[in-house]
Amino acid sequence: MNSTTQGRISFQGELGAYSHQACRETYPDMEPLPCPTFEEAIAAVRHGEAKLA
């Protein structure tokens, strides 16, 4: 994570998917965290691995 990153945002999908694009456009200063399932994206927030999902 670089100094301009405001944390991580988890999303269901892979890098390059529409959900990844939506995260980058909506939260450009956050580091994307791809997850295979919606449940894992939410779990990343619960476990402190991401600020948003």
PyMOL Python script that loads the backbone (N, CA, C, O; Angstrom):
from pymol import cmd

cmd.read_pdbstr("""\
ATOM      1  N   MET A   1       0.853  -1.181   0.000  1.00  0.00           N
ATOM      2  CA  MET A   1       0.000   0.000   0.000  1.00  0.00           C
ATOM      3  C   MET A   1       0.892   1.235   0.000  1.00  0.00           C
ATOM      4  O   MET A   1       1.785   1.361   0.838  1.00  0.00           O
ATOM      5  N   ASN A   2       0.655   2.129  -0.922  1.00  0.00           N
ATOM      6  CA  ASN A   2       1.489   3.325  -0.963  1.00  0.00           C
ATOM      7  C   ASN A   2       0.901   4.425  -0.091  1.00  0.00           C
ATOM      8  O   ASN A   2      -0.186   4.268   0.465  1.00  0.00           O
ATOM      9  N   SER A   3       1.613   5.529   0.027  1.00  0.00           N
ATOM     10  CA  SER A   3       1.214   6.591   0.950  1.00  0.00           C
ATOM     11  C   SER A   3      -0.072   7.293   0.541  1.00  0.00           C
ATOM     12  O   SER A   3      -0.707   7.930   1.382  1.00  0.00           O
ATOM     13  N   THR A   4      -0.481   7.199  -0.729  1.00  0.00           N
ATOM     14  CA  THR A   4      -1.714   7.855  -1.159  1.00  0.00           C
ATOM     15  C   THR A   4      -2.927   6.944  -1.032  1.00  0.00           C
ATOM     16  O   THR A   4      -4.060   7.393  -1.207  1.00  0.00           O
ATOM     17  N   THR A   5      -2.703   5.684  -0.733  1.00  0.00           N
ATOM     18  CA  THR A   5      -3.806   4.744  -0.618  1.00  0.00           C
ATOM     19  C   THR A   5      -4.549   4.957   0.694  1.00  0.00           C
ATOM     20  O   THR A   5      -3.937   5.100   1.752  1.00  0.00           O
ATOM     21  N   GLN A   6      -5.859   4.978   0.612  1.00  0.00           N
ATOM     22  CA  GLN A   6      -6.706   5.212   1.783  1.00  0.00           C
ATOM     23  C   GLN A   6      -7.210   3.913   2.399  1.00  0.00           C
ATOM     24  O   GLN A   6      -8.190   3.936   3.143  1.00  0.00           O
ATOM     25  N   GLY A   7      -6.582   2.805   2.119  1.00  0.00           N
ATOM     26  CA  GLY A   7      -7.021   1.513   2.624  1.00  0.00           C
ATOM     27  C   GLY A   7      -7.387   0.607   1.462  1.00  0.00           C
ATOM     28  O   GLY A   7      -7.136   0.918   0.298  1.00  0.00           O
ATOM     29  N   ARG A   8      -7.982  -0.513   1.808  1.00  0.00           N
ATOM     30  CA  ARG A   8      -8.350  -1.491   0.795  1.00  0.00           C
ATOM     31  C   ARG A   8      -9.861  -1.574   0.659  1.00  0.00           C
ATOM     32  O   ARG A   8     -10.594  -1.365   1.626  1.00  0.00           O
ATOM     33  N   ILE A   9     -10.317  -1.878  -0.537  1.00  0.00           N
ATOM     34  CA  ILE A   9     -11.725  -2.129  -0.802  1.00  0.00           C
ATOM     35  C   ILE A   9     -11.832  -3.518  -1.430  1.00  0.00           C
ATOM     36  O   ILE A   9     -11.259  -3.784  -2.486  1.00  0.00           O
ATOM     37  N   SER A  10     -12.577  -4.394  -0.761  1.00  0.00           N
ATOM     38  CA  SER A  10     -12.750  -5.745  -1.284  1.00  0.00           C
ATOM     39  C   SER A  10     -13.951  -5.778  -2.221  1.00  0.00           C
ATOM     40  O   SER A  10     -14.910  -5.023  -2.058  1.00  0.00           O
ATOM     41  N   PHE A  11     -13.876  -6.658  -3.193  1.00  0.00           N
ATOM     42  CA  PHE A  11     -14.976  -6.813  -4.145  1.00  0.00           C
ATOM     43  C   PHE A  11     -15.006  -8.245  -4.642  1.00  0.00           C
ATOM     44  O   PHE A  11     -13.986  -8.934  -4.639  1.00  0.00           O
ATOM     45  N   GLN A  12     -16.177  -8.689  -5.069  1.00  0.00           N
ATOM     46  CA  GLN A  12     -16.306 -10.020  -5.637  1.00  0.00           C
ATOM     47  C   GLN A  12     -15.895  -9.938  -7.095  1.00  0.00           C
ATOM     48  O   GLN A  12     -16.457  -9.157  -7.863  1.00  0.00           O
ATOM     49  N   GLY A  13     -14.934 -10.730  -7.467  1.00  0.00           N
ATOM     50  CA  GLY A  13     -14.485 -10.751  -8.848  1.00  0.00           C
ATOM     51  C   GLY A  13     -12.972 -10.744  -8.931  1.00  0.00           C
ATOM     52  O   GLY A  13     -12.269 -10.874  -7.929  1.00  0.00           O
ATOM     53  N   GLU A  14     -12.493 -10.588 -10.156  1.00  0.00           N
ATOM     54  CA  GLU A  14     -11.060 -10.591 -10.413  1.00  0.00           C
ATOM     55  C   GLU A  14     -10.614  -9.226 -10.910  1.00  0.00           C
ATOM     56  O   GLU A  14     -11.429  -8.423 -11.364  1.00  0.00           O
ATOM     57  N   LEU A  15      -9.325  -8.973 -10.820  1.00  0.00           N
ATOM     58  CA  LEU A  15      -8.785  -7.729 -11.358  1.00  0.00           C
ATOM     59  C   LEU A  15      -9.147  -7.637 -12.837  1.00  0.00           C
ATOM     60  O   LEU A  15      -8.963  -8.591 -13.592  1.00  0.00           O
ATOM     61  N   GLY A  16      -9.655  -6.494 -13.233  1.00  0.00           N
ATOM     62  CA  GLY A  16     -10.069  -6.292 -14.611  1.00  0.00           C
ATOM     63  C   GLY A  16     -11.558  -6.490 -14.838  1.00  0.00           C
ATOM     64  O   GLY A  16     -12.077  -6.127 -15.894  1.00  0.00           O
ATOM     65  N   ALA A  17     -12.257  -7.067 -13.852  1.00  0.00           N
ATOM     66  CA  ALA A  17     -13.703  -7.274 -13.970  1.00  0.00           C
ATOM     67  C   ALA A  17     -14.439  -5.949 -13.801  1.00  0.00           C
ATOM     68  O   ALA A  17     -13.855  -4.964 -13.348  1.00  0.00           O
ATOM     69  N   TYR A  18     -15.712  -5.924 -14.163  1.00  0.00           N
ATOM     70  CA  TYR A  18     -16.504  -4.702 -14.012  1.00  0.00           C
ATOM     71  C   TYR A  18     -16.544  -4.231 -12.562  1.00  0.00           C
ATOM     72  O   TYR A  18     -16.523  -3.027 -12.306  1.00  0.00           O
ATOM     73  N   SER A  19     -16.603  -5.163 -11.607  1.00  0.00           N
ATOM     74  CA  SER A  19     -16.625  -4.761 -10.194  1.00  0.00           C
ATOM     75  C   SER A  19     -15.311  -4.088  -9.803  1.00  0.00           C
ATOM     76  O   SER A  19     -15.313  -3.152  -9.003  1.00  0.00           O
ATOM     77  N   HIS A  20     -14.211  -4.542 -10.346  1.00  0.00           N
ATOM     78  CA  HIS A  20     -12.914  -3.909 -10.101  1.00  0.00           C
ATOM     79  C   HIS A  20     -12.912  -2.501 -10.688  1.00  0.00           C
ATOM     80  O   HIS A  20     -12.461  -1.556 -10.041  1.00  0.00           O
ATOM     81  N   GLN A  21     -13.412  -2.361 -11.907  1.00  0.00           N
ATOM     82  CA  GLN A  21     -13.486  -1.052 -12.553  1.00  0.00           C
ATOM     83  C   GLN A  21     -14.355  -0.100 -11.737  1.00  0.00           C
ATOM     84  O   GLN A  21     -14.006   1.070 -11.574  1.00  0.00           O
ATOM     85  N   ALA A  22     -15.479  -0.588 -11.225  1.00  0.00           N
ATOM     86  CA  ALA A  22     -16.366   0.250 -10.412  1.00  0.00           C
ATOM     87  C   ALA A  22     -15.663   0.717  -9.142  1.00  0.00           C
ATOM     88  O   ALA A  22     -15.806   1.875  -8.749  1.00  0.00           O
ATOM     89  N   CYS A  23     -14.910  -0.165  -8.500  1.00  0.00           N
ATOM     90  CA  CYS A  23     -14.154   0.215  -7.297  1.00  0.00           C
ATOM     91  C   CYS A  23     -13.132   1.296  -7.627  1.00  0.00           C
ATOM     92  O   CYS A  23     -13.013   2.277  -6.893  1.00  0.00           O
ATOM     93  N   ARG A  24     -12.400   1.129  -8.712  1.00  0.00           N
ATOM     94  CA  ARG A  24     -11.352   2.089  -9.088  1.00  0.00           C
ATOM     95  C   ARG A  24     -11.945   3.451  -9.433  1.00  0.00           C
ATOM     96  O   ARG A  24     -11.353   4.482  -9.116  1.00  0.00           O
ATOM     97  N   GLU A  25     -13.114   3.462 -10.083  1.00  0.00           N
ATOM     98  CA  GLU A  25     -13.745   4.732 -10.459  1.00  0.00           C
ATOM     99  C   GLU A  25     -14.376   5.430  -9.258  1.00  0.00           C
ATOM    100  O   GLU A  25     -14.327   6.656  -9.156  1.00  0.00           O
ATOM    101  N   THR A  26     -14.969   4.655  -8.350  1.00  0.00           N
ATOM    102  CA  THR A  26     -15.664   5.231  -7.201  1.00  0.00           C
ATOM    103  C   THR A  26     -14.713   5.579  -6.066  1.00  0.00           C
ATOM    104  O   THR A  26     -14.885   6.602  -5.404  1.00  0.00           O
ATOM    105  N   TYR A  27     -13.706   4.731  -5.835  1.00  0.00           N
ATOM    106  CA  TYR A  27     -12.736   4.925  -4.753  1.00  0.00           C
ATOM    107  C   TYR A  27     -11.318   4.834  -5.324  1.00  0.00           C
ATOM    108  O   TYR A  27     -10.610   3.866  -5.049  1.00  0.00           O
ATOM    109  N   PRO A  28     -10.892   5.823  -6.113  1.00  0.00           N
ATOM    110  CA  PRO A  28      -9.596   5.728  -6.799  1.00  0.00           C
ATOM    111  C   PRO A  28      -8.385   5.689  -5.870  1.00  0.00           C
ATOM    112  O   PRO A  28      -7.314   5.243  -6.284  1.00  0.00           O
ATOM    113  N   ASP A  29      -8.528   6.144  -4.631  1.00  0.00           N
ATOM    114  CA  ASP A  29      -7.394   6.151  -3.707  1.00  0.00           C
ATOM    115  C   ASP A  29      -7.306   4.889  -2.858  1.00  0.00           C
ATOM    116  O   ASP A  29      -6.427   4.778  -2.004  1.00  0.00           O
ATOM    117  N   MET A  30      -8.207   3.941  -3.084  1.00  0.00           N
ATOM    118  CA  MET A  30      -8.188   2.706  -2.308  1.00  0.00           C
ATOM    119  C   MET A  30      -7.571   1.578  -3.129  1.00  0.00           C
ATOM    120  O   MET A  30      -7.706   1.528  -4.351  1.00  0.00           O
ATOM    121  N   GLU A  31      -6.896   0.682  -2.430  1.00  0.00           N
ATOM    122  CA  GLU A  31      -6.284  -0.481  -3.071  1.00  0.00           C
ATOM    123  C   GLU A  31      -7.345  -1.569  -3.238  1.00  0.00           C
ATOM    124  O   GLU A  31      -7.971  -1.954  -2.250  1.00  0.00           O
ATOM    125  N   PRO A  32      -7.567  -2.073  -4.439  1.00  0.00           N
ATOM    126  CA  PRO A  32      -8.574  -3.114  -4.641  1.00  0.00           C
ATOM    127  C   PRO A  32      -8.110  -4.466  -4.096  1.00  0.00           C
ATOM    128  O   PRO A  32      -6.938  -4.828  -4.206  1.00  0.00           O
ATOM    129  N   LEU A  33      -9.053  -5.200  -3.509  1.00  0.00           N
ATOM    130  CA  LEU A  33      -8.782  -6.535  -2.979  1.00  0.00           C
ATOM    131  C   LEU A  33      -9.795  -7.501  -3.591  1.00  0.00           C
ATOM    132  O   LEU A  33     -10.918  -7.600  -3.095  1.00  0.00           O
ATOM    133  N   PRO A  34      -9.428  -8.209  -4.650  1.00  0.00           N
ATOM    134  CA  PRO A  34     -10.368  -9.128  -5.292  1.00  0.00           C
ATOM    135  C   PRO A  34     -10.648 -10.344  -4.414  1.00  0.00           C
ATOM    136  O   PRO A  34      -9.750 -10.860  -3.749  1.00  0.00           O
ATOM    137  N   CYS A  35     -11.906 -10.797  -4.418  1.00  0.00           N
ATOM    138  CA  CYS A  35     -12.325 -11.966  -3.648  1.00  0.00           C
ATOM    139  C   CYS A  35     -13.171 -12.868  -4.541  1.00  0.00           C
ATOM    140  O   CYS A  35     -13.921 -12.371  -5.381  1.00  0.00           O
ATOM    141  N   PRO A  36     -13.063 -14.183  -4.375  1.00  0.00           N
ATOM    142  CA  PRO A  36     -13.816 -15.105  -5.222  1.00  0.00           C
ATOM    143  C   PRO A  36     -15.333 -15.058  -4.995  1.00  0.00           C
ATOM    144  O   PRO A  36     -16.100 -15.329  -5.919  1.00  0.00           O
ATOM    145  N   THR A  37     -15.773 -14.717  -3.776  1.00  0.00           N
ATOM    146  CA  THR A  37     -17.208 -14.712  -3.470  1.00  0.00           C
ATOM    147  C   THR A  37     -17.584 -13.436  -2.729  1.00  0.00           C
ATOM    148  O   THR A  37     -16.729 -12.752  -2.167  1.00  0.00           O
ATOM    149  N   PHE A  38     -18.898 -13.121  -2.738  1.00  0.00           N
ATOM    150  CA  PHE A  38     -19.382 -11.975  -1.973  1.00  0.00           C
ATOM    151  C   PHE A  38     -19.128 -12.184  -0.483  1.00  0.00           C
ATOM    152  O   PHE A  38     -18.783 -11.243   0.232  1.00  0.00           O
ATOM    153  N   GLU A  39     -19.300 -13.422  -0.019  1.00  0.00           N
ATOM    154  CA  GLU A  39     -19.077 -13.734   1.390  1.00  0.00           C
ATOM    155  C   GLU A  39     -17.640 -13.426   1.804  1.00  0.00           C
ATOM    156  O   GLU A  39     -17.404 -12.899   2.891  1.00  0.00           O
ATOM    157  N   GLU A  40     -16.694 -13.751   0.949  1.00  0.00           N
ATOM    158  CA  GLU A  40     -15.289 -13.484   1.260  1.00  0.00           C
ATOM    159  C   GLU A  40     -14.978 -11.989   1.215  1.00  0.00           C
ATOM    160  O   GLU A  40     -14.124 -11.513   1.962  1.00  0.00           O
ATOM    161  N   ALA A  41     -15.658 -11.254   0.352  1.00  0.00           N
ATOM    162  CA  ALA A  41     -15.471  -9.798   0.302  1.00  0.00           C
ATOM    163  C   ALA A  41     -15.942  -9.164   1.607  1.00  0.00           C
ATOM    164  O   ALA A  41     -15.270  -8.283   2.145  1.00  0.00           O
ATOM    165  N   ILE A  42     -17.090  -9.602   2.120  1.00  0.00           N
ATOM    166  CA  ILE A  42     -17.611  -9.093   3.393  1.00  0.00           C
ATOM    167  C   ILE A  42     -16.721  -9.549   4.547  1.00  0.00           C
ATOM    168  O   ILE A  42     -16.460  -8.777   5.470  1.00  0.00           O
ATOM    169  N   ALA A  43     -16.258 -10.791   4.503  1.00  0.00           N
ATOM    170  CA  ALA A  43     -15.380 -11.308   5.557  1.00  0.00           C
ATOM    171  C   ALA A  43     -14.083 -10.508   5.631  1.00  0.00           C
ATOM    172  O   ALA A  43     -13.532 -10.335   6.718  1.00  0.00           O
ATOM    173  N   ALA A  44     -13.590 -10.021   4.502  1.00  0.00           N
ATOM    174  CA  ALA A  44     -12.367  -9.212   4.498  1.00  0.00           C
ATOM    175  C   ALA A  44     -12.560  -7.952   5.336  1.00  0.00           C
ATOM    176  O   ALA A  44     -11.635  -7.520   6.023  1.00  0.00           O
ATOM    177  N   VAL A  45     -13.744  -7.362   5.288  1.00  0.00           N
ATOM    178  CA  VAL A  45     -14.036  -6.186   6.116  1.00  0.00           C
ATOM    179  C   VAL A  45     -14.139  -6.600   7.578  1.00  0.00           C
ATOM    180  O   VAL A  45     -13.561  -5.954   8.452  1.00  0.00           O
ATOM    181  N   ARG A  46     -14.864  -7.662   7.841  1.00  0.00           N
ATOM    182  CA  ARG A  46     -15.030  -8.136   9.228  1.00  0.00           C
ATOM    183  C   ARG A  46     -13.699  -8.451   9.900  1.00  0.00           C
ATOM    184  O   ARG A  46     -13.534  -8.231  11.100  1.00  0.00           O
ATOM    185  N   HIS A  47     -12.753  -8.965   9.123  1.00  0.00           N
ATOM    186  CA  HIS A  47     -11.451  -9.358   9.678  1.00  0.00           C
ATOM    187  C   HIS A  47     -10.400  -8.256   9.587  1.00  0.00           C
ATOM    188  O   HIS A  47      -9.231  -8.478   9.903  1.00  0.00           O
ATOM    189  N   GLY A  48     -10.818  -7.067   9.154  1.00  0.00           N
ATOM    190  CA  GLY A  48      -9.898  -5.937   9.109  1.00  0.00           C
ATOM    191  C   GLY A  48      -8.947  -5.918   7.928  1.00  0.00           C
ATOM    192  O   GLY A  48      -7.995  -5.137   7.917  1.00  0.00           O
ATOM    193  N   GLU A  49      -9.184  -6.761   6.936  1.00  0.00           N
ATOM    194  CA  GLU A  49      -8.322  -6.798   5.756  1.00  0.00           C
ATOM    195  C   GLU A  49      -8.690  -5.710   4.751  1.00  0.00           C
ATOM    196  O   GLU A  49      -7.883  -5.355   3.892  1.00  0.00           O
ATOM    197  N   ALA A  50      -9.914  -5.180   4.858  1.00  0.00           N
ATOM    198  CA  ALA A  50     -10.393  -4.122   3.966  1.00  0.00           C
ATOM    199  C   ALA A  50     -11.268  -3.172   4.767  1.00  0.00           C
ATOM    200  O   ALA A  50     -11.874  -3.564   5.763  1.00  0.00           O
ATOM    201  N   LYS A  51     -11.331  -1.909   4.324  1.00  0.00           N
ATOM    202  CA  LYS A  51     -12.190  -0.918   4.981  1.00  0.00           C
ATOM    203  C   LYS A  51     -13.608  -0.964   4.438  1.00  0.00           C
ATOM    204  O   LYS A  51     -14.567  -0.716   5.168  1.00  0.00           O
ATOM    205  N   LEU A  52     -13.740  -1.282   3.158  1.00  0.00           N
ATOM    206  CA  LEU A  52     -15.040  -1.308   2.483  1.00  0.00           C
ATOM    207  C   LEU A  52     -15.158  -2.557   1.630  1.00  0.00           C
ATOM    208  O   LEU A  52     -14.160  -3.192   1.288  1.00  0.00           O
ATOM    209  N   ALA A  53     -16.399  -2.902   1.291  1.00  0.00           N
ATOM    210  CA  ALA A  53     -16.660  -4.008   0.355  1.00  0.00           C
ATOM    211  C   ALA A  53     -17.741  -3.573  -0.607  1.00  0.00           C
ATOM    212  O   ALA A  53     -18.129  -4.340  -1.488  1.00  0.00           O
TER     213      ALA A  53
END
""", "prot")
cmd.dss("prot")
cmd.show_as("cartoon", "prot")
cmd.util.cbc("prot")
cmd.orient("prot")
